[in-house]
Amino acid sequence: MIQRHDLMRIYWIGIILLVFSSCSHQPKLESRDNAVSKLAFDEQTFIRPGNAYYYYMEAQLMKQQKKMDSYIAYLEKAIQIDKSIFLQKELANAYIKVKDYRKSLQILEIVTLNEPKNFDTWLLMGGIHQALNQMDQAIASYETALTLEPDKENIYLLIAELYLKEDQLEQAKGIYHRLIQLNPKSHIAYYYLGRIDKKHENFDEAIKNYKRVIELAPATFQAQFELAEIYQKKNMHAKVVEIYKKILKNDPDNIQAIVELGSWYYLKKHPKQARKTFLMLVDKLDQFPLIIKKIASHFYEKKQNDIAIFVFEILQNKLAKASGINYYLGIHYEENKQDAKALDSYKRVEEHSEFYENAILRIAYLYQKNGQFQEAAALIEDLLLVSPEDAELYLFLGSIYEEAKAYDKAEKTFQDGLLVDTTNYRILFRLGVVYDKWGKKEASIEQMKRVIELHPENANALNYLGYTYADTGVRLDEAEELIRKALKQKPNDGYIMDSLGWVYYKRGLYDEAANFLKKAISMVPDDPIILEHVGDVHVKLNQLQLAMTYYQKALEHQKETKSRQVIEKKIQEIISGKPSTNEQDIQINGINAHSN
């Protein structure tokens, strides 16, 4: 199977060989007059301080002791006396080892002036340019290396890989064609030509190239999978089946081929063939749970939950006590919004299984989602008896109590979690939210400040604290500074944009507020708080019909009873011709609107 990391491995092997080949020779300290080189082998002189060979040997000693700064310093002293190519290459490699690529590059550029036809130097320079993300210079260096040794196939692959990374597909194609001229049997070149043609939906050419790969390297399954994918797009049923069956003939344990063939049968409404194909997986479960994870991941990434459920239900019927099957079946039921079936599958996971704790967490989440807070909390409390040092469990349990509005229990749970992990900023954040919901505004502010001390770039805490200040109408300049910092971290976050709009609203700058709030709505169109804020600003601008529209939209999406009552009151005031301009009436029950 050909993958991109194979190419990178070729490159790094080349670099490593170069570095170590440079270090493996005995030093021949060549200067223009060769004086130092002659002295280097004179036992009476080479050990004296001030001699180039002396500094070189000291450098080697420092290198063995892994004192890289001293290693480099001694090499630099040696070069001051003897500017030989050997020493300069040694120093360049030393800078590579400490990841000072720019200094290494400067030295190698000087080396190429004196030794312009050294293949290894140009190859190394290409690698350094690549590490510095200087792709044009990297390509130029590799091309120069190719002019010196045009039969090095791996260099063509390196150059083409760089073009692919830069999405310069035509240039990459040109390099692969050059490689094919050099070696007509380069299956790697044909493979990547096939991928480029496939990306351009030039399917006929892609098919030709993939067929050539298969002809040259029959065991290259990746080309066969990609060819099958093209046949699927062209709806060539027989060809698709033929390829997967051919793979399975050569490799009966190829899980990907089984899954792809079964999925194709399922999609083409051939359930009997699909079932028969997927049953082949039962015999492969000696590799369980690796296979199960691989299959689940495959369908999850492709968002093919229906097929995943079909497969895992087949396997569940054959292996009712296989916990991994039950667990992943539950995951896909959840993805398909079949919570009752998901719950049943999770409950089948056995206690001794590696999937058990995750299954319990999923059950607790479903209970929480369904408002069964007591049942959810009991499950997490049981897990904590087994894993009392797991801070994440305290975070989950506290969030359950928070949603149940059992703020005293939430507070204690989060505080217990902080005894386990004193710097867990996620727990600190949720504790701050609990204090806010509990009406303990000052305590909430202190918690958010602690989060920001520990995690200065935490956008959620920055926004929360900024919005809190704005909502209470205090420290508006600081509020704006905090919110803009948050927005820098998450520029497309509608909730943060809403907070910024609310700062301007509190300043009485309603036109500016409206602009930011409208941006927020474009990012989060169905959030009831943001919709209500837009309605509030339109009231201030005396645009009552628009305000009514946004209030009605907010009411459609608002589930909280108290918040609905506030919105309904605002609507009634507009209808009665007496819209409220009282700031206390406009606030959202004193609770931060951005607590999630």
N, C-alpha and C positions, 0 to 999 in steps of 0.2 A: 504494500500500500504506500503510495507516494504522498508525502505531506510536506508542508512548507518547512517544518523544523528540520527536515533532512537537509535542506539546502543550507540553513544556518549552521548546521553541524559541520558541513563541508567547509564552510567559511572559517569557523572557529578552530577546526583542526589545523587548517592552513596557518592561522595566526599562531597557534600554540607551537607548531613545528618550527615556525620561523623564530619565535622568541627563544626556544630552547636550543635550536641549532646555533644561534648567535652566541649562546652562553657556553656551548660545549667545546669550542675550540680553545687551544692554548693561545694566549694573547700574543699577537704579533703587532707590536706597537709601531705602525708605519707612519712616520712623519716624512716631510718633504726631503730632509737631508739624512734620514734614517739614523741619526746620531743616537737618539734615545733608544731606538730598537736595538742597536748594537750594545749599548750599555745595559739593556734590560737583562741580558743573559750573563753578565759579568757578576759573579758571586760577590765581588768586593764592592759593587756599586749599587745593585738593584735594591738592596735592603735599606739604603740610606734615605732619610726624609728628604723630600725635594725631588726625588726621582719618580718618573711617571709610573714605572713598574711597581714601585713601593706603594704609591697611592692606589694603584689598581688592586694590589694584593690586600691592602687595608679595606678597600671597597668590598672585595669578595668575603672577607671576614665579617664585615657588618651585614652583608647579605645573608650569610649563614645564620647570624644571630637575629635576623629579621628586624634589624635596625635600619629601616629603609631611608630615613632622612640622612643618616650618616653614610650609608651606601652611596646615595646620590652625591653627597658633598665630596666624598673622596674621588668619585668618578670625574666630577667637575674639575677638581684640582689636577687630576691626571691629564685631562684634556687641555688645560691651560699650558701644559708642557708639551704634550704630544697630541696634535689634532688628527690622529689617525681615524680612518673610516671605522675600524673595528671599535674603538672606544666610543665614537659617536653613536654607533648602533646600540652598543651596550647601554649608554645613557638614555637613548630613546626608549629602549625596552624597559628600563628602570622607571621612567616616567609613566609608561603604560601600566606597570604593576601598581603604581599608586594612583592610577586613574587621572593623572594630569596629562590629558591627551593633547592639549594645545602646545605645551612645551615639547612633547615628543614630536609633534608635527613640525614645529619650527626646526628642530634638529634634523629631521629626516629630509626636509626641503633643502637644507644645506648639503646633506649627503648626496642627494640626487644631482646637485650641481657638479660634484666631483665624480660621481659614479652614476651617470644617467641611464645606464643599461642594466641596472641591477633589478631583476624581476621581483625578488623578495621585498625590496624596499618599497617599490610601487604598490605591491600587494598590501603591505602593512599600512602604507599611507591611505589606501582605499578603506581599510578597516577602521582606521582612526576617524577619517571623515564621516564614515557611516555612524560611528559611535557618537559623533558630534552632531548627527542629523544634517550633515552637509552633503545631501544626496548627489547633487550635480558634480561636486568635486570628487566624491567617492567613485562615481561612474567614470569620470575622466581618468582617475588613477588606475582603475581596473582596466580601462581601455588601453592605457599606456603599457600596463603589464602584459596585455594580450599581444601587443605589437612585438614584444620581446620573446614571448613564448606562446604563439597562436594556437598551439595544440592542447592548452589547458582547459578542458571542458568545464571544470568547476567554476572558472572565472566567468564564462558565458552565463552560467546559471546565477551567479552572484549579481551580475549586471541586470539580468532580466528580472530577478527578484526585486531589485530596487525600483525598476520601472513599474512593476506591479504594485508595489507599496504606494507609489506616487500616482497610481491609476493611469499611467501612461501606457495603455494597452498596445497601441500600435508599435511603439518603440520596443516593447517587450517581445512582440511577435517577430520584429526584425531580428532581434538577438537570437531567438529560438531557431529561426530559419538559417542564420549563420552557423549555429551549432549543428544543424542537420546537414549543412554542406560539409562541415568538418567530419561529422560522424552520422551517416544516414541511419544508423541503428540506435540513435539516442531516443529511447522510449520516454525519457523524462521530458525532452523537448516537445515531442508529439502530445504528451499528456497536457502540458500547460497550454499548448496551442488549442487543444480541445476545450480547455476551460475558458480561454479567452473567447473563442467562437461561441461557446455556450452562453456566456455572459452577454454577448452581442445578439443572442438568439439567431445566430447563423448556424442553424442546427445541422444542415447537410454537411458543412465543412467540419463541424464538431464531431459528427458521427464518423467521418473518414479518419480523423485524427485519433479518436478513441479506438477504432478498429485496428489502426496501425500499432497503437500501444499494446493491445491485446495480442496481436500477431508477434510482436517483438518480445513481450514479457507476459506470457499467459497467466502468471500468478499475480498480476497486478490487479487486484479486485477493485480498487477504487475507480479505475477507469471503467470497469464493467458496471459499477453502481451508477456512475454519472451517465453512461450510455443508456442505461435502463431509465433513468430520470427523463432523458430527452424523449425516449420512446413513450413514456407516460404522458408527456406534454403533447405529443403527436397522436395520443390515443391508439397506439399500435399494440394492442393487447397481446397478441401472440409473441411479439418480439420481447416484450417486458417479461413474460413468463419464461421464455426461452433463456434469457440471460440469467435470471435468478436460479433457475433449475441447473444451469451449467455451473454456476458458482457452487451450488450445493453438491453437485456431483464431485467436484474437485475438493470441496471442503464441507463435509456434512455437518460440521459443528459451527458453521458460520451463522451466528445469531442474527446479524444484520440482514442477511439474505432471507432467513425465515420470516423475520418481522416485516420486511419490505414486501415479500411475495404475499404473505397473509393479508397485509394491509391493502394491497392492490386488489386481491380477490374480493375483500370486503367492500371496497369503494366501487367496484364494478358489479356489485350485487350478486356475488357468487358465494353465499354463506357456507355452503357445504365444503367447497374447496378451501375457504378461509379457515374454517374450523379444523379441517384435516391438517392444514399447514401449521396452524398455531399449536396443535397437539404435539407437533415435533419438539416443542420446547420442553415438554414434560420430561423427556429422556435426557435433557441437558442440565437438569436442575442439580446435578452433582456439583456444579459451580455456584450454586445458590449461596448467598444472596446476590452475588455479583451480577448474575444474569437478570434477576428481577429488577435491580436498580437500573441496569442499562436499558431494559425495556421501558420501564416507567419514565426514565429521563428522555428517551427517544420520543415517546408520545406527548410528554409534557411540553417539550420544546416545539413540537409541531402543532400543538394545541389540538391534537386528535383524541379528545377524551372519549368519544363514542367508540372508537376502535380499541382504545386502552381498556375500557370497561368490558367490551366483548372478549378481549383476550384474557383479562384477569378473571372474569366469571368462568371461562372455560377451565382455567388453571385451578380456580377455587373449587370447582366441582370435582376435580381429580385429586386435589391435595387440600382438603378442607382445613387442616391444621397448620398450613404453611403461613406463618405469621407475616412474612414479607409480602405475600400475595394479598392477604387481607388488608395490610396497612396501605399498600399502594393502590389497591382497589378503592379504599376509602378516600385517598387523596383525589383520585379522578372522579369519584362521585361528588366530592365537594366542588371540584372545578365545574362540574355539570349542574351545580345547584341542587343536588339530590342529597340533602343533609340527613334525612332519615336513614337512607341506605348507607351513607358514609358512617354514621354513628354505629350502625349494626356491624359494619366491617371492622371498625376500630375496636369494638368490644370483643371481637374474635381473636385479637392478637394476644398471644399467650404471655404470661408474666415473665417467664425466663428468657423471652426473646429480646434481641437487641433493638427491636422496634417498639418495645412495650412503653417506654417512657414517652417517646414521641406520640404514640397512639393516645396515651392518657392526656397529653397536652392538647391534642386535636379534639378529643372528647370534651375537655374542659372549655376549649374555645367555642365549640358548638353549643354547649350549655349556656355559656355567657352570651353568645349571639342570640339565643332563644329566650334570654331573660331568666334562666334558671341559675341564678347567682349562687345560691346556697350549695347546689350540687357541684357547680364548677369549683367553688372555693374548697369544698371538702376533698376533691381529687388532688388539688395542688398542695393542700396541707398534708395529705398522705405522702406525696412525693418529697416534701420537705423533711419528713421524718427520716427518709432514706438518704437525702442529699441536703443536709442543713447548711452547707457552705455554698450552695448554688444561688448566687445573687439574682440570676435571671428568674428563678422561681418566685422570689420575693417580689420582683417587678410585676410578674404576671398576676400573682395573688392580690397585690395591692391595687392593680388596675381593675380587677373584678370587684373588689370592695368599693373602689371609686365609682364605677359605673352603677353599682347598687346604692350609691349615695350613703354608704356606711363609712363616713369620713373618719371617724375615730379608729375603726379597724384598719382602714387604708393607711392612716398616719402611722399606727404602730407597726404595720407590716413593712412599710417603706423604711422606717427607722431601724427595724430589725435587719433589713437588707443592707443598710448602711453600716451596721456593725460588722457585717461580713466583708463589705467592700466600701470603704469610706469615701472613695473617689469616683463612685459610679454615678456619672453625671445624668444618666437616664433616670435613675431612681430619684436623684435630687430634683430633676425637672418635674417628674410626676408628683413628688411631694409638694412642690410649689404650686402645681395645678390644683391639688387637693385643698391646700390652704386657701386658694383663690375661691374655689367653689364653696368652701366652708365659711366664707366671709372673713377670713383672716388675711386681709390684704397685705399688711406689713410683713407678716411671716412669709407670704408668697413672694414678695419682692426680695426678701433676704435670700430665699432659696435660689431664685433666678440669678442673683448676683453671685452666689457660690458656683453655680453652673458655669457662668461666664468666666470666673476666676480660673476654674479648672480647664475650661474649653472655650477660649476667647472667640473662636470662630463659629460657635454653635448658633446657627441661624435661628433655630426654634426659640432658644432662650433670649437671644437678642431681640427678636420680634415680640416675644411675650412681654418682656419687661418694657420695651418701647411702647407697645400697645396699652399696657397697664397705665403708664404715665399719661398717654394721650387720652385714654378713656376717662381718667379722673381729672383731666385738664390741668395737670401740673408738669413742670419740667419739660415743656414741649420741645425746646431746643435739644435737650439730651435725648428725648424720645425719638426725634427725627434722626439724630446721629446713630442711635442704636438700630433703628429700623433700616436705615440706608446700609449699615454694615451687614445686616441680615440679607438685604436685597442683593448685595454684592456676591454673597455666597449662593443665593438662589434667585437669580434675576427673573425667572419665569414663574415665581410662586405667587399665585393670586392672593393668598391670605396676607402675605407680607406687603404686597402692593395695596391691599385694602387698609392695612395699618397706616401706611404712609398717607393715604387719602384721608384717613381719620385725623391725623395730626393737623392737616390743613383745614379740615372741617372745624376742629376745635379752635383754630386760630381765626376763624371767621373768613377764611379765603375759600369761598364756596366754589368758584369757577375752577380753581386749581384742584380742589378736593374732588370735584366731579370728574375731571380728567383722569386722575389716578384711580378712582373707584370704577370708572368705566373700563379701564385697563384690567382691573381685578376681575370684573365680571366676564371679560373676554377669556380669561384664564380659568376661572371657576364659575361657569354659568349658572349652576344650580344651588349655590350656597345661600341659605336663607339669610344669614347675617349680612353678607355683602350686599345682597339684593335690598335688604332693609336699609342699609347705609346709603345706598344710591337713592332710595326713596326719601330718606331724611334730607339729603343735600338738595333734592329737587323741591322739597318743601321750603327750604331756606331761600331758594332761587325763585320762589313763587310759581313754580311749574307744577301745579297741583295735579294735572291729569297724568303727567309722567310719574309723579310720586305715587299716585293711586295704582298705576300699572305695576310698578316695582313692588309695592306693598302686597299686591295680590299675588304676584309671583313668589314673593317671600313666604306668604301664607301657605302656598301650595307645597312648599318644601320643608316648612318648619314643623317639627314633630313635638317639641317641648310645649307643654300646656301654658306655662307662664309666658313664654316668649310669644306664643300665638295670641294670647290675650293682649299683649302690648301692641302687636301689629294690628289686631282688630280694632283696638282703641284709636290708633292713628287713622285707620280707614274711616271710622265713624266721624272723627273730627273733621276730616276733609269733606265728607258728605254733608255734615252740618254747617260747613262754612267756617269752622273755627279750628284750623290745624294748629297743633301745639308747637310752640317754639321754645318750650321749657326744656333746658338741657337734661334735667333729671328725668323727664318723661321719655327722652330719646335714648338714654342709656339702657343697656341690655341687662337689667336686673343686677347691676353691679358685678357681673361675672365677665371675665375676659372671654371675648368671642372666639379667640384663637387658642383654645385649650387642648386641641387634639395634636 
